[in-house]
Amino acid sequence: MRTLFTVIHTAVVFLGFASPSEQTWRKIENKSFSFSVPSSFKKTDQSGIDSFVEEYVADGIEVIFDYGM
């Protein structure tokens, strides 16, 4: 779990520096955790078999998590 948080946090920090300050962000919430991405990110239909998987993509970058055992 700590590794997952570190990966998401690093991606969000990187995106904050790489994106213009006027860009809007949206909060992604689920039952396990939440995080924010720039509004240009779109959710794909990526899913997992025995864990909670989501993917968000924008031009040249993707954020994927696989939360579970």
WOSUL-V376856 format. One record per residue. N is the residue number from 1. RES is the residue in one letter. PHI is phi in radians with two decimals (* if undefined). OMEGA is omega in radians with two decimals (999 if undefined). Layout:
n->{N N}
res->{RES RES}
phi->{PHI PHI}
omega->{OMEGA OMEGA}
This chain:
n->{1 2 3 4 5 6 7 8 9 10 11 12 13 14 15 16 17 18 19 20 21 22 23 24 25 26 27 28 29 30 31 32 33 34 35 36 37 38 39 40 41 42 43 44 45 46 47 48 49 50 51 52 53 54 55 56 57 58 59 60 61 62 63 64 65 66 67 68 69}
res->{M R T L F T V I H T A V V F L G F A S P S E Q T W R K I E N K S F S F S V P S S F K K T D Q S G I D S F V E E Y V A D G I E V I F D Y G M}
phi->{* -1.11 -1.13 -1.04 -1.05 -1.08 -1.13 -1.13 -1.07 -1.08 -1.11 -1.16 -1.09 -1.02 -1.12 -1.11 -1.38 -1.50 -1.80 -1.10 -1.16 -1.48 -1.19 -1.51 -2.02 -2.25 -1.61 -1.73 -2.10 -2.53 -1.27 -1.78 -2.91 -2.44 -2.75 -2.07 -2.34 -1.04 -1.12 -1.29 -1.31 -2.07 -1.36 -1.66 -1.66 -1.00 -2.56 -1.89 -1.54 -2.21 -2.60 -1.59 -2.16 -2.49 -2.41 -2.21 -2.28 -2.55 -1.01 1.37 -2.63 -2.45 -2.11 -2.22 -2.34 -2.30 -1.87 2.76 -1.37}
omega->{-3.14 3.11 3.10 3.12 -3.13 3.14 -3.14 -3.14 3.13 3.13 -3.13 3.11 3.11 -3.13 3.11 3.11 -3.05 -3.06 3.09 -3.07 -3.13 3.13 3.12 -3.13 3.04 -3.10 3.08 -3.12 3.02 -3.05 -3.07 -3.10 3.07 3.09 -3.12 3.07 3.03 -3.07 3.12 -3.14 3.12 3.12 3.07 3.12 3.10 3.11 3.14 3.13 -3.09 3.08 -3.11 -3.06 3.00 3.12 3.07 -3.07 3.01 -3.12 3.04 -3.13 3.08 3.05 -3.12 2.98 3.10 -3.03 3.13 -3.10 999}
